[in-house]
Amino acid sequence: MKKYKYIIIGGGTTAGYAAKEFAEQNIGNGELCIISAEDILPMNRPPLSKNYLKDENEDDELLINGKEFYDDHGITVLTETYAKSVKFAEKIVELDRGEALQYEKLLIATGSQVKHANISNENLKNIFYLRNVNQSDEIRKRAKEAQNAVIVGGGYIGTETSAVLNQLGVQVTMIVPEDKLLSKFATDEISDFFIRKFRKEMVEVLLGEEAVSFHGKDSVTEVELLSGKRLPTDMVIIGTGVQPNIKLFKDSTLTINHGIVVNEFCETNVPDVFAAGDVVEFPDRIFNKIRHVEHWENAFDQGRHAAQVMTGKYEPYIFVPFFFSDVFDVSYEYYGDSESANDIVYRGSLQSGDFSAWWLNNDRLLAALIMSTRPKKEGELAAKWIRNKAKVEKEKIYNTAEELKELELN
Ligand SMILES: Cc1cc2nc3c(=O)[nH]c(=O)nc-3n(C[C@H](O)[C@H](O)[C@H](O)COP(=O)(O)OP(=O)(O)OC[C@H]3O[C@@H](n4cnc5c(N)ncnc54)[C@H](O)[C@@H]3O)c2cc1C
């Protein structure tokens, strides 16, 4: 049986950055193997709903490491290969192709899978989910032929794909079950800004609506809504969220709640088994709660962190929740967690879109949304204040005339 010092199950973003870190920690040739269900090397997914979806030539940010990187460091990547089962007691991973591999230390990085929306006739042609590069290619190809599209969901996949399809010349209708866009973080004012933006670009946004059924003979031709309305369409994208990809471990001794439970060292309850990225929940030392993240920054950071711990650098993982998104010419970054906020302060102008939003609980900053037009310093300060649990005076945030450097706290 083939033996590796380190095995990673999953070949996504976490795996790609973990591999980079393993190489930086100077692991030996032939010590690391990545088992990946995909037909592409570990990649960054954000471009799949942004630049790459618009234009297949915009592919230079897709791969985390080129093929030469894996060759140079003697890292084996088994693509189009599923880990079928793991025998923790014997430290063995069984592959779908019949082979078995032995590890000393295992990193689970199986990520997320899409949540199916429970809409009838979902199997009709030209109804898409978006998680991998092939789906992004198929959506682009269809969008080039389509006149109109229905996007189900008003989260980041829904908003980003609506914007791209609109830019490709497709007439887009976005169906949003909530009463606002980006409801996971947006206040009414922020949602209104984005709705105005989409409507200005001629994207129809239907709030408080749900898709209940798709119609068509072979390919989708109509979407039926809860209100009874029927929308003719040439294609549909469903963006209704994701869930941790834990099915491989359902009947194992691994502790799993919503995701695989790890401590601040990415350790699971099973000796020498680590996990990181979208698939885990971990103790958040800044907000003192158990956190599950489905965003790139955590996959990047925690993948590297797990590799450091596994190669002997034993430090706790401290992470300021963070994600970014782009729609049309607007990019934004979100830091922290506004869940227990009791106040919000805006800087700049919500009308023009040049604004930032700062969520507070009394004098502690919990979260901030920073539009890309804002001074870079705002994002840096937000991250720093959240991480340090700094005392922040609301009036200072209010005072937009004040130089940002004067906002700096000791
Ligand atoms: C279209 C799209 C756009 C995004 N845009 C943004 C963005 O703008 N900003 C942001 O912050 N985040 C964004 N994200 C989220 C971000 O990409 C994820 O958080 C990140 O990919 C998580 O990395 P991961 O490695 O944990 O999981 P994944 O990248 O999902 O990788 C998991 C891998 O494990 C494989 N796998 C699972 N089970 C097995 C098995 N049994 N055997 C072998 N392989 C297996 C899967 O096939 C997959 O390749 C986006 C995601 C998508 C899909």
The ligand as an SDF file (V2000), in Angstrom:
LIG
                    3D

 53 58  0  0  0  0  0  0  0  0999 V2000
  -18.8840   30.5290   -7.7500 C   0  0  0  0  0  0  0  0  0  0  0  0
  -18.3150   30.8650   -6.3980 C   0  0  0  0  0  0  0  0  0  0  0  0
  -17.9240   32.1730   -6.1170 C   0  0  0  0  0  0  0  0  0  0  0  0
  -17.4050   32.4920   -4.8800 C   0  0  0  0  0  0  0  0  0  0  0  0
  -17.0610   33.7840   -4.6410 N   0  0  0  0  0  0  0  0  0  0  0  0
  -16.6050   34.1270   -3.4260 C   0  0  0  0  0  0  0  0  0  0  0  0
  -16.2720   35.4920   -3.1490 C   0  0  0  0  0  0  0  0  0  0  0  0
  -16.4110   36.3660   -3.9910 O   0  0  0  0  0  0  0  0  0  0  0  0
  -15.8030   35.7880   -1.9240 N   0  0  0  0  0  0  0  0  0  0  0  0
  -15.6250   34.8480   -0.9630 C   0  0  0  0  0  0  0  0  0  0  0  0
  -15.1890   35.2010    0.1400 O   0  0  0  0  0  0  0  0  0  0  0  0
  -15.9360   33.5540   -1.1930 N   0  0  0  0  0  0  0  0  0  0  0  0
  -16.4110   33.1680   -2.3970 C   0  0  0  0  0  0  0  0  0  0  0  0
  -16.7280   31.8570   -2.6440 N   0  0  0  0  0  0  0  0  0  0  0  0
  -16.5620   30.8550   -1.5830 C   0  0  0  0  0  0  0  0  0  0  0  0
  -15.1890   30.1960   -1.5880 C   0  0  0  0  0  0  0  0  0  0  0  0
  -14.8360   29.8370   -2.8820 O   0  0  0  0  0  0  0  0  0  0  0  0
  -15.2120   28.9750   -0.6790 C   0  0  0  0  0  0  0  0  0  0  0  0
  -15.3440   29.4340    0.6410 O   0  0  0  0  0  0  0  0  0  0  0  0
  -13.9690   28.1080   -0.8250 C   0  0  0  0  0  0  0  0  0  0  0  0
  -13.9400   27.5160   -2.0980 O   0  0  0  0  0  0  0  0  0  0  0  0
  -13.9250   27.0090    0.2250 C   0  0  0  0  0  0  0  0  0  0  0  0
  -12.7890   26.2160    0.0210 O   0  0  0  0  0  0  0  0  0  0  0  0
  -12.7260   24.6830    0.4790 P   0  0  0  0  0  0  0  0  0  0  0  0
  -11.4450   24.1430   -0.0560 O   0  0  0  0  0  0  0  0  0  0  0  0
  -13.0060   24.5800    1.9100 O   0  0  0  0  0  0  0  0  0  0  0  0
  -13.9140   23.9960   -0.3020 O   0  0  0  0  0  0  0  0  0  0  0  0
  -14.0480   23.7850   -1.8610 P   0  0  0  0  0  0  0  0  0  0  0  0
  -13.3500   24.8540   -2.5980 O   0  0  0  0  0  0  0  0  0  0  0  0
  -15.4840   23.5550   -2.0810 O   0  0  0  0  0  0  0  0  0  0  0  0
  -13.2430   22.4420   -2.1470 O   0  0  0  0  0  0  0  0  0  0  0  0
  -13.6260   21.1950   -1.6500 C   0  0  0  0  0  0  0  0  0  0  0  0
  -13.1490   20.1450   -2.6090 C   0  0  0  0  0  0  0  0  0  0  0  0
  -13.2770   18.8530   -2.0360 O   0  0  0  0  0  0  0  0  0  0  0  0
  -13.6970   17.9380   -3.0380 C   0  0  0  0  0  0  0  0  0  0  0  0
  -14.2480   16.7540   -2.3870 N   0  0  0  0  0  0  0  0  0  0  0  0
  -15.3230   16.6600   -1.5810 C   0  0  0  0  0  0  0  0  0  0  0  0
  -15.4890   15.3970   -1.1450 N   0  0  0  0  0  0  0  0  0  0  0  0
  -14.4820   14.6780   -1.6940 C   0  0  0  0  0  0  0  0  0  0  0  0
  -14.1030   13.3010   -1.6300 C   0  0  0  0  0  0  0  0  0  0  0  0
  -14.8000   12.4210   -0.9080 N   0  0  0  0  0  0  0  0  0  0  0  0
  -13.0150   12.9050   -2.3240 N   0  0  0  0  0  0  0  0  0  0  0  0
  -12.2860   13.7840   -3.0580 C   0  0  0  0  0  0  0  0  0  0  0  0
  -12.6040   15.0960   -3.1580 N   0  0  0  0  0  0  0  0  0  0  0  0
  -13.6850   15.5270   -2.4700 C   0  0  0  0  0  0  0  0  0  0  0  0
  -14.6880   18.7570   -3.8390 C   0  0  0  0  0  0  0  0  0  0  0  0
  -14.9130   18.2050   -5.0960 O   0  0  0  0  0  0  0  0  0  0  0  0
  -13.9510   20.0870   -3.9100 C   0  0  0  0  0  0  0  0  0  0  0  0
  -13.0460   20.0860   -4.9690 O   0  0  0  0  0  0  0  0  0  0  0  0
  -17.2600   31.4940   -3.8840 C   0  0  0  0  0  0  0  0  0  0  0  0
  -17.6570   30.1750   -4.1570 C   0  0  0  0  0  0  0  0  0  0  0  0
  -18.1850   29.8640   -5.3950 C   0  0  0  0  0  0  0  0  0  0  0  0
  -18.6210   28.4510   -5.6910 C   0  0  0  0  0  0  0  0  0  0  0  0
  1  2  1  0
  2  3  1  0
  2 52  2  0
  3  4  2  0
  4  5  1  0
  4 50  1  0
  5  6  2  0
  6  7  1  0
  6 13  1  0
  7  8  2  0
  7  9  1  0
  9 10  1  0
 10 11  2  0
 10 12  1  0
 12 13  2  0
 13 14  1  0
 14 15  1  0
 14 50  1  0
 15 16  1  0
 16 17  1  0
 16 18  1  0
 18 19  1  0
 18 20  1  0
 20 21  1  0
 20 22  1  0
 22 23  1  0
 23 24  1  0
 24 25  2  0
 24 26  1  0
 24 27  1  0
 27 28  1  0
 28 29  2  0
 28 30  1  0
 28 31  1  0
 31 32  1  0
 32 33  1  0
 33 34  1  0
 33 48  1  0
 34 35  1  0
 35 36  1  0
 35 46  1  0
 36 37  1  0
 36 45  1  0
 37 38  2  0
 38 39  1  0
 39 40  1  0
 39 45  2  0
 40 41  1  0
 40 42  2  0
 42 43  1  0
 43 44  2  0
 44 45  1  0
 46 47  1  0
 46 48  1  0
 48 49  1  0
 50 51  2  0
 51 52  1  0
 52 53  1  0
M  END
$$$$
